[in-house]
Amino acid sequence: MPTKSDEIAAEQYWRDDDYYIADDSGTPRKISREDIEEFARRRALLIAGLIVFVTALLVRVGFNLWLGDYPIAPEMRDMYEYDQVSRAVLDGKGYTRPWAFTDDRGETVVELRPTMFRPPGYTLSLTFAYAMTNGNPLGARILLSTIGATTCLLVFLVGRRVFSHKVGFLAGLLAAIYPFMWIPDGMLLPESLYAMLVMYLIFRLFLLRESVSAKNLILTGLSAGLIALTRTEGLVFLVLTVGFIWLSCTDWTLSRRSWTAGVVVAITLAVYSPWAWHTWSTFGTLAPSSTVGTMLAGTTNRVTFYDQVYIGSWYYGGLQSDRDTLYKIRDPRENEKTVDDIYTRVATDYLSDHLGQLPAVIGARELRAWDFWDPYVTARIEQEWGRPMWSTYAGLIFYYPALALAIYGAWRFRRNWRDLFPFYFVAGFFVVFSAFTFGTVRYRTWLEPTIVLFSTATLYGLARGGLLERSAPLREFLQRIQTSDEAPEPEAEIPDRMERALRMREARARLSGERGTVERALLPEGEEFELEIDEDEAYLDEPDYETEERSVIDEDGTIRINIKKDEHGQDSI
């Protein structure tokens, strides 16, 4: 595969109308038109990818510089807890966090204890960012902005593979400026990393379907394992992985799907196993974290069930609703897991007494999750997580049209749900997850790339692919937009002599035939060639421009041809 440096530095050769280039040893190596076209495609992919990545990175760095170096206060809750554990690891104190309890004298004591409150995926990423920036939160946010920029790059790559080059490129650019995809990069929370890993898993799954190589198997399992290490519910994406292999790879045999799924699951569990060993050896549980109880208690209480502002949301006061609960969780004999179990019992007891209110609460959760609740209330609550209110309003301007286009596209593509299974799974899982937890824009971060990709494909299809026609299913739609994007990449800069040699070689193949016959061929306008036919093959040579003879066939069997336009405007003999 030639590179630009090859063309500049190496000596070029011409033999039999073919183009040769010298390798490092000086040996001529033949270069075909396919090599040149592949070079053009790779160069176009690199240029488009750089445009998407750099644009996304500049937007995110600019947003973080605008936010400035704000302090991470206890009121920021999750952000503060991630910060505490990350700094403990950075200071060599292990995977610990401060634990408050009441001693025998009734005084509050705070000490560092081992923790499983947060999975280690994002925590260790934040530790690395602090190590590279001397513990500065602003520097860490700027460094971790590369994660969000990488997500945009993956949107481009996935869109390019699933739809077309132009759809992928436009989706990548939209993702770069889409507020709900750059706002999370201004907060030290795991959702940005989570969204990137989900998109990378989807990308690897499509590659795995094309080629079941060791590389694709390992990277697919690795990405699924990292997702499980980033958020508590991450292991659910094993369902996506296995489901895609069984439902989308329908041309595989049963045994091939079985062992492929088994290998990927085994790699995923191997990646996850160190964390499982930590939780089991320290707390005697295989639970991914000790946040299930706090999640349930924060979402299942009087305020989140009946208050018109917080209904369907999460309320910190739900964790401290009664004196008995406070007394139990501050007992020094308790640990994170036992305290989490206490919260779980409090939440289930409250839920059993208020089941009649649950449908209204689930409805409010879904409306909040999809931003159909009061926008002002949503923006105010999200501000508690570190989001400026103006950024939430800016995101809604982009979000509502994008969501409408994405829903329409998802409905039109429904017959081909097997091919698009990862995207439908992500959307469906978000609906279920919001119903059982609480509605928040923050958790929608890992769904936003799917919204951007589907909305871009739908808009582009409406403009170029005939998506409005009821008879156009996904495959026909894809064929149409791919046909319109036949040459999305810039042409390679081929030297004139090489271009002429390649054209002559193509013409030779097209003009081969029996003695005394000439086949029609598409040739450049104004070019003249001389075709000599013997018993076995035809030879195409450059004509003698000094002669005026233009006869069709000579007595000696030499065929002289010139190029003219036919009635269709094409070159012919």
N, C-alpha and C positions, 0 to 999 in steps of 0.2 A: 504494500500500500504506500504510494508516494506521499511525501510531505512537501510543504512549501520549501523547506531547506533543501530537499532533494533536487527540486527543479532549479534552484538558484545555484547550488554548489556543484552538482554532478555534471559530468559530460554527457551530452545527448548524442544518440546514434540514430541513423536511418538505414533500415534494411527492408527491402521488399515492401515498401509503402507502410511499414509498421514503425512505431515509435519505441525507442529503447532508451534506457537510462542506466548509467553506471552505478553499481552498488559500491559499498565501501572498499571492496577488493579490486574494483575496476572492471568487473565482469558485467557486460551488458545484460540488462534485465528488461524483458518485454512488458510494456504497459498497454493495457486495453482500454477501450472506452468505458467499460464497466468500472475499472479502477478510478478513472477520472471522475465519473459520476458519483462513486462512493466517497471520493475525496470531497466533492462539492457538498454532498449530503452531510458529512461529518462537520465540515466547516460551517454550514448553515446551522446545524444543531448547536455547535459551540457558540456561535455569535448570538443566536436567539436566547440560549440559556444564560449567557453572560448579561444580556440586556435585562432579562427578567430578574436575575439574582441581584444585580447592582441596583436596579430601580427599587426593589423591595428593601434592600439593605439601607439605602439612603433614606427612605421613608421612615424606617424604624429607628435609625440612629437619630434622625431629626426629631422624632417624637420624644425620644428619651432625653435628648438635650433640652427640649422645651420643658419637660417635666422637672428636670434638674435633679439634684441629689437630695431627695426627700428622705427623712428618717423612717425606719421601719419600726413602728410603735406597736405595743401590745394590742391596741384596738384593731389592728389589721389582721389579727387572728391567724389564719392559715399562713399568710406571708411571714408573720412574725415567728411562727413555729418552724417553718422551713429554714428561716434564717438562723434560729437557735441551734438546730441540729447540725446544719452545715458548718457553722462556726465551731461547734464542739469537735467535729471531725477534723477541721482545719487546725485546731489547737492541739491535736493529738489526744483528745479525751474520749475517743471512740464514738460509736453511734449512740449518743446519749442526749438527753435533754433535761432541763430543770424539772424537778418533781416536788410539789408542795404538799406537806402533810402537817398534822397537829401532833406535837409530842405529848409526853405525860404531864407536862406543866401547863398545857393548853396554849403553848406558843407555836406559831407557824415556823416551820423549818423547810428550807429549800435545798435540795441536793441533786446532783446529777445522777440519773439512773439510766440503765439501758432502755431503749425505746423501740417500739414497733408501730408508733403512732403514724408515721409516714413511710411508705415504701421508699427504697433507696435510689430509684432511678433519677428523679429530678434532684433530690437532695445532694447526691454526689456530683451531679452536673453543676449545681450551684457552688459546691465546695471547690471544684476546679476553677470556676469563674472567679471566686474570691481569691484563690491562690494566685491567679494570673493578674489580678488587679489590686493586690494588697488589701483585700477585704472591703473595697469600696463598692457600695451598692450600685451607684451610677455606672461605674466601669463594668460591673458584672452584667447589668442590664444591656449595655451597649454590646458587650461581647456575646451575650446570649441572643442578641438580635439576629445573629447568623442563623439561629434555629428557625425563626420565622421566615427569613429569606430563603432558606432551604425548602421550607414547605411550599413556597410559591414556585420554586424551581421544580418540585415534584408534581405540582398541579400541571405545569407545562408538559412534563415528560409523560404523565399519565394521560392527559388530554390528547397529546400527540399520538399516543399508541392506541387509544380507544376510539378517538374520532378522526382528527386530521392534524397536520402540522399547524395550520392557521388557527384552528379552534384551540389547540393547546397553547399556542403562543399568546392569543388574546386572553385566554383564561389565566395564564400566568401573569400577564400584565394587570388584569383586573384584581387578581389576588394580591398583587404588590401594593395596590392603593386602596383596597377594600378595608374600611376602618375596623370591622370586627375581626380582621385577621392581623392587624398591626397593633391594636390596643393591648392584647395580652402580652405583647413583647415589652410593654412598659411596666409590667408587674412581675415580681419574682414568684411566680406560681407555675405549677407543672403543666397547665393546659397547652401552652405553646409547644413544648416538647412532645406532649401527648399527641397533638394534631399532626406534627411532623412524622412521628413514628407510625401513626395510622395510615397516612398517605404513603409512606415508604413500604409498609406491609402490602397495601393494595398494588403498588408498582411491582413489588417482587412477585406477587401472585400471578399477575399477567405474564411476567417473564417466565415463571415456573410452568405455566400452561404451554408456552411455546417450546421450552426445553427443560427437561427434568435432569439438570446437571447437578453435580455435587455443589458447585458454587451457589446455584439458585436454591437448593434445598437448605444449605447452611444459612444463607442470608435471610430466607423466609422464616425459618425457625428462630433465628437470632432476633429479628425485628418483632416477632410475636412475643418472645420472652422479654424484650426490653419494654414493650407496652405493659406487660403484666407487672413489671418492676416500677412503673411510673405512677400508676393510680390503682386504687384498691380493686376496682372492677375490671382491671385490664385483662385478667385471664379469660374473660368472656370472648375476647377476640380470637381465642382458639376455635370457637364455633364458626367464626367467619372463615378462618383458614381451612378447616375441615369441610365446611359447607361449600366453599368455592371449589375445592378439589372434587367433591362428589357431584355437585350440581352443574358446574360450569365446564368441567373437563369431560363432557359426555362422549367424546371420541376415544377416550382411554378405556382399556379393559378393566374389569372389576378388580383383578389382582394388582394392576398398576396403580389404580386409585387407592387401594387399601395400603400398599406398602409406602406410597408417597406420603399419604396422610400420617401414617405411623411414624415415619422418619421425621417429619416436620414437628409432630407433637413431642417426640422424644427430645429433639433439639431444644424446643421451647421449654420443656420441663427441666432440662439440664441447665439452661441459662437461669431459670427461676430457682433452682434447688438451693443455692447458697442462702438466699433469703428465707426459704422455708426451713432450713436448718437453724437459722438464727431465731426465728419465732418459736420453733419447737423446743430448742435447747434452753432458751431464756424464759419463755412464757408457757411452754407446754401446749401450744396450739399451732395448727397449720393455717390459721386465718391470715390473710394477706396484710392486715393492719388492725389496729385497735380503734378504728374510727366508725365502725358500724353502729355501735350504741350511741355515740355522740351525734351521728347523723340522724338516727331515728328520734332521739330525744329532742333534737333541735327542730325537727320538722313535725313532731307529733305532740303538740301541747295546746293549751287554750288559745294562745296568741295566733299560732299558725293555722288553727282550725276555725277561729271565729272573728279575729280582728280583720277589718276590711282593708287595712294597709298591708299586713304581713301574711294574710291567708295564702296558703300554698307556697310560702317562702321558708326561710330558716331563721330561727330566733334564738339568740344566745341565752336569753333568760330561761328558756326551756330546760337548760342543763342544771339550773339551780332553783327549781320550782318549790322545793320543800326542805325543811330543816333536817329531816331524817336522811334524805339523799346526800345533803352536804356533809353530814356527820360520817356517813359510810365512805364517801370517796376521799375523805381526808384521814382515814385510818391508815397509819403507817404500815400495817400488815397487807394492805392492798397494793396491787400493781396495775399497770395499764390495762391488762386484759381483764382482770376481775372488776375494775371500775367500769370498763366498757360493758361488761355483762350486767352490771347494776343499771346503767343507762338503758340497755336493751329491755330489761324487765319493766322499768318505769314507762318506756314508750309503749310497749305492748299492753300494759295495764290500762294506759290512757286510751289507746286505740280500741280496746275491747269495750270500753264504756261509751265510746262516741262513734260507733260504726256508721250510724245514720248520717253523719256529717262527711264521711269519707268521699262519696261521689263529688260533692261540691269542692272539696279540697283538691282532689285529683284534677278536676276541671280547671281550677285556678292554677295548679302547677303547670299544666300543659299550656294554658294561655300565657303564663309568664315565660315559659321555656321558649315559646315561639314569638314572643314580643307582641302579643295581642292584649296584654294587660295595659293598665294606665302607663304610658311612656314616662311620665314624670315620676311616678312611684318607682318604676323600674330603674330609672337613671339614679334616683336618690339612694335606693338600696345598693345598686352596683357601686356607687361612690364609696360605700363602706369597704369594698374590696380593693379600692385603689383606683377605680376608673373615674376620670374627670367627667362631669355630666355632659359637657359639650361634645366629648368624643362619642358618647352613647347616642346623642341626637344625630351627630354626623353619620354614625353607622346605620341608623334607621333609615336615612335618606337613600342609602345604597341598598339596604337589606330588603325592604318591602318589594321593590321591582324585581330584584334578583330572586327572591323566594317565589314570587308568582311565576316567573319564567321557569324556574327549576321544577316546580310542581307540575306545570303544564308539560314540560319535557319528560318528567318521570311517568306521567300518565300516558303520553304517546309512545314511550319506549317500553311499556309494561310487558308487551308480548315477548320481548327479548330480555326478560329479567335475569335469565341465567347468565348471559354475557355481562350484564351490569350488576350482578349479585352483590359485590362488595359495597356499592353505593346504596343500594336498597337496604342492605343489612345495617349500615351505619345510621341511616335515617330511622329505621325501625327500632334499633337498639336505643337511640336517643329518646324516642317516644316512651318506651318502656322504662328506661332509667329515670326520666323526669317524673313519671307517674309514681314511682316507688321512693323517690328521694324528695327533691323540690325543684321548682322551676327557676332557672337562672341563666342569664345570657352567657355567663362564664363557662358553663358546661357545654354550651353549643359551639365552643371554639373548634372542637374536632369534627363538627359537622359542616362548618363553614366552607372548607375546600370543596366538598361535594356540591353545596349550593352554588358556589362560583362556577364550578365546572359544568354542571347541568344547565345553569342559566346562560352561560356563554354558548354552549352547543345548541341550545334551543334558539337563542337570538340569531346565531349564525345560520341555523337551519331555516328559520323563517325568511331570512334574507337571500340565502343562496341554495338551500337544499330542498325546497318544496315541502317543508314540514307541515304546512297548512293543509295539504291534500290528505284526505282521510285514507286514501289507499296506499299511502307511503309508510311502510313499517320501518323499523330502525335500520335493517340491512340496506334497504333501498335508499334511505336517507343518507346513511354513511357512504354509500357508493356515489351518491350525487355530490356531496361536499368533498369527497376525496377526489372525484373527477375534476371538480373545479379547482382543486389544489394540486394538480398533477405535478407542477413544478414550483413548489413552495420555496425551494432553496435557490440561491443565486447560482448562475452557471459558473463552472470552473473556467479559469483563464487558460485556454488551450492555445499553444503557439500555432500560427497560421499554417506552417508546413505540416505540423502534426494533424491539424484539423483536416487538411487536404488529403493526407495519407489515410486517415480513418474513413473519410467519405469514399475514397477510391476503393478501399477494401470492401465497404458495404455495397458499392455499386457492382463490384466484381461478383459478389455472392448473388446479387439480384439478377444480373444479366447472363448467368450461366444457362446454357441450353444446347440444343442440337445445332449442328452446322447449318448456317444459312438462316437462322431465326434470331429475332431480337425481342426480348420481353420488355414490357413497360417498367419504368423505374422512376422513383422520385429523386431527382438530382438538383443541385443548386442551379438557379437560373443563370444562364450565360456561360456555364462550364461546357467544354467540349472534350470528348474522350474518343479514343479509337479502340475498337474491340476486335481482336483477332481470335478466331475460333479454329481449332484443329480437331482431331478425332476425339480427344478426351476432355479438354477443358478450355475455358475462355480466359484470355489474358487481357487485362485492361491497362492501357498505357496512355500517357498524355499525348495529345494530338500534335501534329506538326502544324504550327500556326502559320507557316509560310505558304502552305498549299491552299488553293481555293476550292479543291475538290470536296464536294459534299454529297457524293452519291450514297445510296443506302447500302449497297453491297457490290463489291468489285468482282471481277472475274476470278481472281485468285482466292476468293473466300474472305477477304478483309471487309469487315463491316465498319463503315464510318458513320458516327452518330453525332448529332447536335441536339441541344436542349431548347425546347420551346414550351410555351404554356398551352395546355389543352383547354377544352371548353369549360372545365371546372376550375380553372385557374391553377392547376397543379403542373409540375414539371413532368414532361414526358419525352420520349425519344422520337 
